[in-house]
């Protein structure tokens, strides 16, 4: 097990942190645009879910996401076409963000530095 001081880890990860912040900002902008569209379409529940999906990060915390057996945001089978489209767009933004984050940490993983990833 490798332990690192938060100050040392932050100093080493400054470029990564800036790129992560940019990716998060891009996601937030995309989600807000989708949520605004939900507001326009009178879909308050979907607008709130969209705005609440992204978790704000703090540099002094590590957030752990436990996978669910099913996506709690996935609409029921008989949901309207508009809600189905909302879910498709939300999923697309989530997947794009995941790809961006993986692209950021892949060089660290490839160089056997998973603790910094």
N, C-alpha and C positions, 0 to 999 in steps of 0.2 A: 504494500500500500504506500502510495506517495502522497505526502501532505505538502501543500504549498501555502505560504502566507498570502492572504488576500492582496496585500500591496504588491508583492512580487508577481502574482498571477495577473493583476490588473496592468502592471507595467509591461509585461510580456504580450498582453493581449490587446494593446491599444489599437493597432490597425484592425484587428478582428472585431473589436468592440464597435469601432466606427462603421465597419461594413455591416455588422449585425444591426446597428441602429438604423442605417439606411434601409436595409431590407424590412425592418419592422415599420419604419415610416411609410414605405411604399405599401405594405399590407394595410396599415391603418387608413391610408388614403383610399385604397380600393374598397375596403369594407365600409367606409363612410359613404362613398359614392353609392354602393349597393343599398345601404341602409336608407339613404335619402330617397332612392327610387322606391323602396318599400313604403316609406312615408307617403310618397306621391300616390302609390297604388292602394293606400289605406290598408296596409299590412303591418299594424303596430307590433304584433308579436314577433314577426320576422325581422323588423327593423331593430327591435331591442335585442334579439338573439344575435344579430349581425354585429351590433355595436359592442355587445358583451363577450364576443368570442375571443378576441385578442386579450391576453393577459399582460398587464404592464409589468415590466421587469425592474428589479432593483439590483444594483451591483453587489450588494452584500447578501444576496439570497440565491439559492439554487432552487428552481421550481421543478417539481417532479410531476409528470403527467402519467397517470395510470390508464392504460388502454381499457376502454369499455367493450363489452361484448357486442354492442351495436351503437351506431351513431345517434346520440340523443336528439340531434337536430333534424334527422331524416324525417321527412313528412310521412304521414300514413299513406297507404296505397291509394286511397280514394281522394287524396288532396287535389285541389284545383291545379290546373296547368300552370298558373302563375306562381303558385307556391312551389311546384316542381321545378320551374325555371329558376326561382330564387335559390333553391337548394343546389342546383347544378352550378350556378354562379359562385355561391359561397364555397362549394367544394373545390371549384377550379382555383379560387384565390388561395385556399388553404394548401392545396397541392403545390401550387406555384411557390408559395412561401417555403414549404418544406424542401423543395428542390433547391431554392436559393440558399437556405441554411446548410444543406448537405454540401453544396458546392463550396461554401465558405470553410467548412471544417475538414473536407476531404484531404487537403494537403497535410493537415496535422495528423490525421489518421494514417495516411500513407507513410509518414515519417515517424511512425510509432510514438506519437505524442497525444494519446487519447485524453490525458488529463487536461490539456489545454483546449481540446475541442469542446 
